[in-house]
Amino acid sequence: MDRDADKERYAASMAQLNEILKDISETAKNVSTWRCPYKNVQDRCTANFGCRNQSRRGAHSDRPMCTGSDDLDYRNAWES
C-alpha cells in the first residue's frame, strides 16, 4: 500500500468535503440574517419557550406554526 497515495486521496477528499460544507455554511449564514432560527422548514416553531409569533391552531400534538415575519434581521441578537 502506497502511503503517499493514501495521503493524497485523503487530502483531496478533505478538500472536496470542505467545499461542500463551505457552501452549506454560507447558505445557513445568509438565511440566519432574515429567518427565525427556531422556524423549521414546515414553518413550525421548534423553540421550547413561548413566543408571540406562535400560533397553536390545529392539533395539540403539532408544533405551533411560526407566524413571524421573515423580514427581520436577527444579527443583533447574536452580537449581544
Secondary structure, DSSP 8 states (H G I E B T S, - for coil): --HHHHHHHHHHHHHHHHHHHHHHHHHHHHHTTTS-TTB-TTSBB--SS--TTEE--S-TTS--EE---TT---HHHHH-
